[in-house]
Amino acid sequence: MLHHKKTGDLGESIAGEFIIEKGYHILERNWRYKHWEVDIIASRNRKLHFIEVKTRNSLRFGKPEESITREKMSHLKNAAEQYQYQHPEWKYIQFDVIAITLVNGITKEIFMIEDVYF
């Protein structure tokens, strides 16, 4: 379990750098409400982005983005609703996924799936 946490933390750090380079401003990391968590909450062009980060060390169990379940996306949506309730100044929101594949701790592939619909 500790190895998975380390991989996840590294992936979230890489994802943060990736979106900052694309002009996003990170507002929150690992924002929690009850049992829901959002990996990254960021803004760009007056839009609030709820970003799920998935990181894998190999493709043995599939691509990182393939591990996102309906339940996970439902939790992300619920967390986003609560965040927006607490921050009503945000009128426009979007859900995104960042998928990262690592080899020996180095980024082999990273890409962002924007405006995920579920």
N, C-alpha and C positions, 0 to 999 in steps of 0.2 A: 504493500500500500504506500509506503514512503516513497518508493521509486516513481509511482504514478503521480504523487503530489509534486515531486521534484520536476518531472516532465511537464506537468500542467503549469507550474509556476514559471518555468523557463519559456514555455509557449506563450503565456500571457505577457511576459516581458517582451518577447520578440514581437508579438502582435501590437503592443503599445507603441514600440518604436516604428513599426510599419505604418500605423495609421497617423502618427505624428508627422511622418515624412509626407503623407498624403494631405496634410492640412487640417487634420482633426485636432480638437482640443479635448483632452481626457478630463472628464468631470469626476468620475468615480471608478475605482477598481474593486472588484469583488464586493459590490454593494449587496447587502442582505436585507431582507424583510421576511420575518418569520422563517420558514424553511426554504424560501426561494433565494436564489443568488443570480446576479448578473455579472459576468466576467468583467466587461468594460462598458461604461456609459460615457459616450463622447458626443461632442457637437461639431457640426460643420454646416456652414451656410444656413444658419438659423433652424437647423433640424437636429433633433435628438436621436442618437443612434444607440440601440441596445445590441451589444455585440457578444455573441457566444464564440469562444475560442476552443478549438479542438486540436490537440497535438498528439502525434503518434511517433514512435521511434522506428516503426517498420510498418509495412502494409500487410503483414501476416494476418491481421484481424480486420482488414479492410481499410479504406481511406478514412481520414479523420472525420470528414463531414458526414460519412455514412453512419456514424455512431450517434447522431443526434436523433432522438426519438420524438414522437408526437408529444409524449408526456413532458419531455424536457422543454420543447417549444411552448407548451401550454404553461409551464412554470415561468418561462421567460416572459410570456405575455402577461401573466398575472403580476409578476414583479414590476413590469413596465407600467401597468395600470396604477399600481400603488405609488411608484415613483412620480408618475405624472400627476397623480392626486396631490402628492406632497410638494410638487413643483409645477403649479398650474400655468406658469409663464411659458411653458413649452407646449405649443399647439401642434407641431408637426413631428411625428416620430417615424422611425424606420428600424427594422430588425435586420441584422447582418450576421454573417458567420465568417470567421477567419479560420482556415484550415492550414495546419502546419505539419510538415513531415520533417523529422530530424534524422540525421545519420551521425552517430557518435557525438551527439550534442550540438551539431552544426546544422543550420537550416538547409535542407535539400530543396524543399518546395514550400511556398507560402502563397496563398491566394485568398481573396475576399469575395464572398458571395453576397451581393448587396440586395437589399429589399426582398428578403426572404418572405414568402407568403406561406402561411400554414392554416 
